[in-house]
């Protein structure tokens, strides 16, 4: 159920920072039409740190209702408070999300025992498929391989989104966890190699812009037609890099606005993309044609 190209969806906003519901629905339709294999609502790219509880519940419910089962909806419900993460995960389950994505607690930097107990508490509290999310460059803590192995044995934890870019991790873990444990890349620059090593998919920022091509690349890899996947991905390499020319989702929201898919809106403390990067973004997009 959770494989292929899963978009880390932006949250469209108006110029005052309020949620743009109409364009949120339009983006959902855009991804269904372009064969996206799944949608993450309110991950890092969806500006989850500045989305309040009511907005969180509303957006997940709206996505579930609007998609109507066409593709899976994964709700980002991680937090650095275990109690808050349980609340958001329970809320996502109640409104019909297919799974939840749980980032490691940020800023308070728990040790590995604390990380295990954090995830175990969520696992025990809410009966919904749960995907671990390791992105130490943002959170300040790293979910070590040994902890992933222990967590993989819990009933509701079905996989991991690995945004470390360290490909040796999947090599080690593939032989240490159950066969049905899911490995999803969280790094557009290295996702193809990650999938070649046994990953089932990618949660992608680039897919906001080119969902059809990202879907096709993943489909080729899953069919073991690696050469075709590599040829397409080479055209996207500049775009992958451009997505992180500034803090995500600043670049991708600017390009979506430039392409007329969303309005120009982002929440503080994030700000609009500096003009000096505009030409870089346009050139990266043009390079795929």
C-alpha positions as CSV (number, residue, x, y, z in Angstrom):
1,X,0.0,0.0,0.0
2,X,2.8,2.4,0.8
3,X,5.3,2.4,-2.0
4,X,6.4,4.3,-5.1
5,X,6.3,8.1,-5.3
6,X,4.7,9.6,-2.2
7,X,4.5,13.4,-2.3
8,X,5.5,15.5,0.7
9,X,2.7,17.9,0.0
10,X,3.0,21.6,0.6
11,X,0.2,23.4,2.5
12,X,-1.1,26.2,0.2
13,X,-1.5,29.5,1.9
14,X,-2.9,32.9,1.2
15,X,-0.7,36.0,1.4
16,X,-1.7,36.5,5.1
17,X,-0.6,32.9,5.9
18,X,-4.1,31.5,6.3
19,X,-4.7,28.0,4.7
20,X,-5.9,28.2,1.1
21,X,-8.4,25.4,1.1
22,X,-9.4,25.7,-2.6
23,X,-5.8,25.3,-3.8
24,X,-5.3,22.5,-1.3
25,X,-8.1,20.6,-3.0
26,X,-6.7,21.4,-6.4
27,X,-3.3,20.0,-5.4
28,X,-4.9,16.8,-4.3
29,X,-6.6,16.5,-7.6
30,X,-3.3,17.3,-9.4
31,X,-1.6,14.4,-7.7
32,X,-4.4,11.9,-8.4
33,X,-4.3,13.0,-12.0
34,X,-0.6,12.6,-12.3
35,X,-0.4,9.1,-10.7
36,X,1.2,10.0,-7.4
37,X,1.2,6.8,-5.3
38,X,0.5,8.5,-1.9
39,X,0.3,11.8,-0.2
40,X,1.9,13.0,3.1
41,X,-0.2,15.8,4.7
42,X,1.6,18.1,7.1
43,X,5.1,16.7,7.0
44,X,8.1,19.1,7.0
45,X,7.1,20.3,3.5
46,X,3.6,21.0,4.8
47,X,4.9,23.4,7.4
48,X,3.7,21.2,10.3
49,X,5.5,23.2,13.0
50,X,3.3,26.2,12.4
51,X,0.0,24.4,11.8
52,X,-2.2,24.4,14.9
53,X,-4.3,21.4,16.2
54,X,-7.6,22.5,14.6
55,X,-6.0,23.2,11.3
56,X,-4.2,19.8,11.5
57,X,-7.4,17.9,12.0
58,X,-9.2,19.9,9.4
59,X,-6.6,19.4,6.7
60,X,-6.2,15.6,7.3
61,X,-10.0,15.2,7.3
62,X,-10.3,17.3,4.1
63,X,-7.6,15.3,2.3
64,X,-9.2,12.0,3.3
65,X,-12.7,13.2,2.2
66,X,-11.5,14.7,-1.1
67,X,-9.3,11.8,-2.1
68,X,-12.0,9.3,-1.3
69,X,-9.7,6.3,-1.2
70,X,-8.1,6.9,-4.6
71,X,-4.6,6.9,-3.0
72,X,-3.3,6.6,0.6
73,X,-3.2,9.6,2.9
74,X,-0.4,9.6,5.4
75,X,-0.7,12.3,8.2
76,X,2.4,13.8,9.7
77,X,1.7,13.5,13.5
78,X,5.2,13.7,15.0
79,X,6.0,16.1,17.8
80,X,8.7,16.6,20.5
81,X,6.0,16.0,23.1
82,X,5.0,12.4,23.3
83,X,1.5,13.4,24.6
84,X,1.1,15.8,21.7
85,X,2.2,13.2,19.1
86,X,-0.4,10.7,20.6
87,X,-3.1,13.4,20.4
88,X,-2.3,14.2,16.7
89,X,-2.0,10.5,15.8
90,X,-5.4,9.7,17.4
91,X,-6.9,12.6,15.7
92,X,-5.6,11.5,12.3
93,X,-7.0,8.0,12.9
94,X,-10.4,9.4,13.8
95,X,-10.7,11.3,10.6
96,X,-9.6,8.4,8.4
97,X,-5.9,8.7,7.6
98,X,-4.4,5.5,6.3
99,X,-1.1,5.9,8.2
100,X,0.9,8.4,10.3
101,X,4.4,9.7,9.8
102,X,6.2,10.3,13.1
103,X,9.3,12.4,13.1
104,X,11.9,11.9,15.9
105,X,11.4,14.5,18.7
106,X,13.2,17.6,17.9
107,X,15.1,20.1,20.1
108,X,14.9,18.1,23.3
109,X,17.3,15.5,21.9
110,X,16.3,12.2,23.6
111,X,18.7,9.4,23.8
112,X,18.0,6.0,22.2
113,X,16.1,4.7,25.2
114,X,13.9,7.8,25.1
115,X,13.3,7.5,21.4
116,X,12.2,3.8,21.9
117,X,9.8,4.7,24.7
118,X,8.4,7.7,22.8
119,X,7.5,5.5,19.8
120,X,6.3,2.6,21.9
121,X,3.9,4.9,23.8
122,X,2.4,6.1,20.4
123,X,2.3,2.5,19.2
124,X,0.5,1.3,22.3
125,X,-1.9,4.3,22.3
126,X,-3.2,4.4,18.7
127,X,-3.9,1.4,16.5
128,X,-2.9,2.8,13.1
129,X,0.0,2.0,10.8
130,X,3.0,4.2,11.8
131,X,6.1,5.1,9.9
132,X,9.2,6.3,11.7
133,X,10.8,9.4,10.3
134,X,14.5,10.0,10.8
135,X,15.9,13.4,9.7
136,X,18.7,14.3,12.1
137,X,19.7,17.4,10.1
138,X,16.5,19.0,11.3
139,X,15.8,17.4,14.6
140,X,19.2,17.2,16.3
141,X,18.8,13.5,17.1
142,X,19.4,10.4,15.2
143,X,17.4,7.2,15.3
144,X,20.1,4.5,15.3
145,X,19.9,1.3,13.5
146,X,19.6,-0.8,16.6
147,X,16.7,1.3,17.8
148,X,14.9,0.9,14.5
149,X,15.3,-2.9,14.7
150,X,13.7,-2.9,18.2
151,X,10.9,-0.6,17.1
152,X,10.2,-2.7,14.0
153,X,9.0,-5.5,16.3
154,X,6.1,-3.3,17.6
155,X,2.7,-4.0,16.2
156,X,1.8,-0.7,14.6
157,X,5.2,0.4,13.3
158,X,5.4,-0.7,9.7
159,X,8.4,1.2,8.2
160,X,10.8,4.1,8.2
161,X,11.3,7.2,6.2
162,X,15.1,7.7,6.1
163,X,16.1,11.2,5.2
164,X,19.7,10.8,6.3
165,X,21.1,10.2,2.8
166,X,23.3,7.5,4.4
167,X,22.7,4.5,2.1
168,X,24.6,2.0,4.2
169,X,21.8,2.1,6.7
170,X,19.3,0.3,4.5
171,X,22.0,-2.3,3.6
172,X,22.4,-3.1,7.3
173,X,18.7,-3.0,8.3
174,X,17.3,-5.0,5.4
175,X,18.7,-8.2,6.9
176,X,17.7,-7.4,10.5
177,X,14.0,-6.6,10.3
178,X,10.9,-8.5,9.1
179,X,10.5,-8.8,5.3
180,X,7.3,-6.7,5.3
181,X,9.0,-3.7,7.0
182,X,8.9,-0.8,4.6
183,X,11.9,1.4,3.7
184,X,11.1,4.8,2.2
185,X,13.7,7.3,1.2
186,X,13.2,10.9,2.4
187,X,16.1,12.3,0.3
188,X,15.3,13.2,-3.4
189,X,19.0,13.3,-4.3
190,X,19.7,9.7,-3.3
191,X,16.3,8.1,-3.4
192,X,17.0,6.2,-6.7
193,X,20.1,4.5,-5.2
194,X,18.1,3.8,-2.0
195,X,15.4,2.1,-3.9
196,X,18.0,0.1,-5.9
197,X,19.2,-1.3,-2.5
198,X,15.7,-2.4,-1.6
199,X,13.7,0.6,-0.7
200,X,10.0,0.6,-1.7
201,X,9.6,4.3,-2.4
202,X,10.3,7.9,-1.7
203,X,8.5,10.7,0.2
204,X,9.5,13.4,-2.2
205,X,9.6,17.2,-2.3
206,X,10.4,17.2,-6.0
207,X,7.1,15.3,-6.6
208,X,5.2,18.5,-5.8
209,X,6.5,19.8,-9.2
210,X,6.9,16.7,-11.4
211,X,4.7,14.0,-9.9
212,X,4.3,12.1,-13.2
213,X,8.1,11.8,-13.7
214,X,8.7,10.8,-10.1
215,X,6.0,8.1,-10.3
216,X,7.5,6.8,-13.5
217,X,11.0,6.6,-12.0
218,X,9.7,4.7,-9.0
219,X,7.6,2.3,-11.2
220,X,10.7,1.5,-13.3
221,X,12.8,0.7,-10.2
222,X,10.1,-1.5,-8.7
223,X,10.0,-3.4,-12.0
224,X,13.8,-3.6,-11.9
225,X,14.2,-1.5,-15.0
226,X,16.9,0.6,-13.5
227,X,18.4,2.1,-16.7
228,X,15.1,3.8,-17.7
229,X,14.7,5.1,-14.1
230,X,18.3,6.5,-14.1
231,X,17.8,8.2,-17.5
232,X,14.7,10.1,-16.3
233,X,16.2,10.9,-12.9
234,X,19.2,12.5,-14.6
235,X,17.0,15.1,-16.1
236,X,15.6,15.9,-12.6
237,X,19.0,16.1,-10.8
238,X,19.2,20.0,-11.0
239,X,15.6,20.2,-9.7
240,X,16.3,17.9,-6.8
241,X,19.2,20.2,-5.8
242,X,17.2,23.3,-6.3
243,X,14.5,22.1,-3.9
244,X,17.0,22.6,-1.1
245,X,18.7,25.8,-2.2
246,X,17.0,27.4,0.9
247,X,15.1,25.8,3.8
248,X,12.3,23.5,2.6
249,X,9.5,24.3,1.7
250,X,10.6,27.9,0.7
251,X,12.0,26.9,-2.8
252,X,9.2,24.4,-3.7
253,X,6.4,26.9,-2.7
254,X,8.0,29.6,-4.8
255,X,8.2,27.4,-7.8
256,X,4.6,26.2,-7.4
257,X,3.5,29.8,-7.2
258,X,5.6,30.6,-10.3
259,X,3.9,27.8,-12.1
260,X,0.5,29.1,-11.1
261,X,-0.5,26.1,-8.9
262,X,-0.6,28.0,-5.5
263,X,-0.7,31.5,-4.2
264,X,2.3,33.3,-2.7
265,X,1.9,32.4,0.9
266,X,4.2,31.0,3.7
267,X,4.2,31.3,7.5
268,X,6.8,33.0,9.6
269,X,9.4,32.3,10.6
270,X,9.8,31.1,7.0
271,X,9.8,33.8,4.4
272,X,9.6,34.0,0.6
273,X,12.5,32.8,-1.5
274,X,15.2,35.5,-2.1
275,X,15.2,36.9,-5.6
276,X,18.8,35.9,-6.2
277,X,17.6,32.3,-6.3
278,X,14.7,32.8,-8.8
279,X,16.7,32.2,-11.9
280,X,18.2,29.1,-10.4
281,X,14.8,27.6,-9.8
282,X,13.5,28.5,-13.3
283,X,16.6,27.0,-14.9
284,X,16.3,23.8,-12.9
285,X,12.7,23.4,-13.9
286,X,13.5,24.2,-17.6
287,X,16.2,21.5,-17.6
288,X,13.7,18.7,-17.3
289,X,12.1,19.5,-20.6
